[in-house]
Amino acid sequence: MIFRHLLLLFFILTISACQSTKSNSDYDTKYDFSQLKSFHFIETPDQGDQLSAERIRANIRTTLIAKGFTEQAQQSDFLVSYAFLTKDKPKSSGLSIGLGTGTSGSHGGVGVGTSMGIPIGSDSAKIQVIQVDMIDTKENRLIWRGTDEFDFEAGGDEKVAETSKTINQILALFPPQPKS
């Protein structure tokens, strides 16, 4: 009986550890997003990582155009602003605990074991958090915000792919679809 409970707990923990982050958004529920046709970027302050800033902006532009919006500097329906933060995330310690039960003839037993991984290389990974804001140009107010994050160990191709994937996940929620 104890073994079944431990096995169930193990599977729940394993499944929850494998889940990826989910993009989040918040928006003005009374705003009519169907009227939006064109956008323009707000110049963002230098955040110290020009490569990431250019990737994020290019991915936002590409995704919005693919959704049918046009970029125009004059008389746009909404403004796009974005921010990002790169921070360290401690890596897992690699500590694991194992529990087990067993029987042999008329004798039973319980075993407990632990193991700890030896960290090789860097002791922290990096996380990039990306936030995208949509601002109504007529009322100059925030109408939609989306955020997500991704882990990465190095720049280059891996970071390019993760940035694109993350922007696509964020903007999959824009414009918000009416609840039916």
C-alpha positions as CSV (number, residue, x, y, z in Angstrom):
1,M,0.0,0.0,0.0
2,I,2.8,2.4,0.9
3,F,4.6,1.4,-2.3
4,R,1.6,2.5,-4.4
5,H,1.4,5.9,-2.7
6,L,5.1,6.4,-3.2
7,L,4.9,5.3,-6.8
8,L,2.0,7.7,-7.4
9,L,4.0,10.6,-5.7
10,F,7.0,9.8,-7.9
11,F,5.0,10.0,-11.1
12,I,3.3,13.2,-10.1
13,L,6.6,14.8,-9.3
14,T,8.2,13.5,-12.6
15,I,5.3,14.9,-14.7
16,S,5.3,18.3,-13.0
17,A,9.1,18.6,-13.4
18,C,8.8,18.2,-17.2
19,Q,6.2,20.9,-17.8
20,S,7.4,23.9,-19.8
21,T,6.5,27.5,-18.9
22,K,3.3,28.9,-20.2
23,S,2.9,32.3,-21.6
24,N,0.7,34.7,-19.6
25,S,-1.3,37.6,-20.8
26,D,-3.6,40.3,-19.3
27,Y,-5.8,42.7,-21.2
28,D,-8.6,45.2,-21.0
29,T,-11.7,43.0,-21.3
30,K,-13.8,45.9,-22.6
31,Y,-11.5,46.8,-25.4
32,D,-12.5,46.0,-29.0
33,F,-9.4,44.3,-30.4
34,S,-11.1,43.7,-33.7
35,Q,-10.5,47.3,-34.7
36,L,-6.7,46.9,-34.6
37,K,-5.1,46.8,-38.0
38,S,-1.7,48.6,-37.8
39,F,1.1,48.9,-35.3
40,H,4.3,50.9,-34.6
41,F,7.1,50.2,-32.2
42,I,7.9,52.6,-29.4
43,E,11.6,53.1,-29.0
44,T,12.7,51.2,-26.0
45,P,15.6,52.3,-23.7
46,D,18.9,50.5,-24.2
47,Q,18.8,47.4,-22.0
48,G,22.5,46.5,-22.4
49,D,22.0,43.6,-24.8
50,Q,21.6,44.9,-28.3
51,L,21.5,41.4,-29.9
52,S,18.6,40.2,-27.7
53,A,16.8,43.5,-28.3
54,E,17.1,43.2,-32.1
55,R,16.0,39.5,-32.0
56,I,13.0,40.3,-29.9
57,R,11.9,43.2,-32.0
58,A,12.4,41.3,-35.3
59,N,10.4,38.3,-34.0
60,I,7.5,40.6,-32.8
61,R,7.4,42.3,-36.2
62,T,7.4,39.1,-38.1
63,T,4.7,37.5,-35.9
64,L,2.4,40.5,-36.0
65,I,2.7,40.8,-39.8
66,A,2.0,37.1,-40.1
67,K,-1.2,37.7,-38.1
68,G,-2.3,40.3,-40.7
69,F,-1.2,43.5,-39.0
70,T,0.7,46.1,-40.9
71,E,3.5,48.2,-39.6
72,Q,3.1,51.9,-40.2
73,A,4.7,54.8,-38.5
74,Q,1.9,57.3,-38.9
75,Q,-1.7,56.8,-37.7
76,S,-1.1,53.3,-36.4
77,D,-3.9,51.7,-34.3
78,F,-1.6,50.4,-31.5
79,L,2.0,50.8,-30.3
80,V,4.2,47.9,-29.4
81,S,6.7,48.1,-26.5
82,Y,8.8,45.3,-25.1
83,A,11.2,44.7,-22.3
84,F,13.4,41.8,-21.3
85,L,15.5,40.8,-18.4
86,T,18.3,38.2,-18.3
87,K,19.0,36.7,-14.9
88,D,20.8,33.8,-13.3
89,K,18.9,30.8,-12.3
90,P,20.6,28.3,-9.9
91,K,20.9,24.9,-11.4
92,S,19.4,21.9,-9.7
93,S,21.6,20.4,-7.0
94,G,21.1,16.9,-8.5
95,L,20.0,15.6,-5.1
96,S,17.6,12.7,-5.3
97,I,16.0,10.4,-2.8
98,G,14.8,6.9,-3.5
99,L,12.4,4.8,-1.4
100,G,11.6,1.2,-1.9
101,T,9.9,-1.8,-0.3
102,G,10.3,-5.5,-0.9
103,T,9.6,-8.9,0.5
104,S,11.6,-12.1,0.5
105,G,9.7,-15.1,1.8
106,S,8.2,-14.1,5.1
107,H,10.5,-11.1,5.6
108,G,9.8,-7.6,4.4
109,G,12.0,-4.6,4.2
110,V,12.2,-0.9,3.4
111,G,15.1,0.8,1.8
112,V,16.0,4.5,1.6
113,G,18.8,5.8,-0.6
114,T,20.1,9.2,-1.6
115,S,22.5,10.4,-4.3
116,M,23.9,13.8,-5.2
117,G,25.2,14.8,-8.6
118,I,28.5,16.5,-8.9
119,P,28.1,19.8,-10.8
120,I,30.2,20.1,-13.9
121,G,30.8,23.5,-15.5
122,S,28.7,26.5,-14.5
123,D,26.6,26.4,-11.4
124,S,23.8,28.5,-12.9
125,A,21.8,28.7,-16.0
126,K,20.3,31.9,-17.4
127,I,16.7,32.9,-17.8
128,Q,15.4,35.5,-20.2
129,V,12.0,37.0,-19.3
130,I,10.3,38.8,-22.1
131,Q,7.3,41.2,-21.8
132,V,5.4,42.6,-24.7
133,D,2.9,45.5,-24.3
134,M,0.3,46.8,-26.7
135,I,-0.8,50.4,-26.2
136,D,-3.9,52.1,-27.7
137,T,-2.6,55.1,-29.7
138,K,-5.8,57.2,-29.3
139,E,-6.1,56.8,-25.5
140,N,-2.4,56.2,-24.8
141,R,-3.1,53.4,-22.4
142,L,-2.1,49.8,-22.0
143,I,-4.6,47.4,-23.6
144,W,-2.7,44.1,-23.6
145,R,0.4,42.6,-21.9
146,G,2.1,39.2,-22.5
147,T,5.0,37.6,-20.7
148,D,7.0,34.4,-20.9
149,E,10.5,33.2,-20.2
150,F,13.0,30.6,-21.3
151,D,16.1,29.0,-19.9
152,F,19.4,29.0,-21.9
153,E,23.0,28.0,-21.3
154,A,24.7,29.9,-24.1
155,G,23.9,32.5,-26.8
156,G,24.0,31.9,-30.5
157,D,21.6,29.5,-32.4
158,E,20.0,28.1,-29.2
159,K,19.1,31.5,-27.9
160,V,17.8,32.6,-31.3
161,A,15.5,29.6,-31.5
162,E,14.3,30.0,-28.0
163,T,13.6,33.8,-28.5
164,S,11.6,33.1,-31.6
165,K,9.6,30.3,-29.9
166,T,8.9,32.4,-26.8
167,I,7.7,35.4,-28.9
168,N,5.4,33.1,-30.9
169,Q,4.0,31.7,-27.6
170,I,3.4,35.2,-26.2
171,L,1.8,36.6,-29.3
172,A,-0.4,33.5,-29.8
173,L,-2.5,35.1,-27.1
174,F,-2.8,38.4,-29.1
175,P,-5.3,39.6,-29.9
176,P,-7.4,37.9,-27.2
177,Q,-10.2,35.8,-28.6
178,P,-13.7,36.4,-27.3
179,K,-15.0,33.8,-24.9
180,S,-17.8,31.8,-26.4
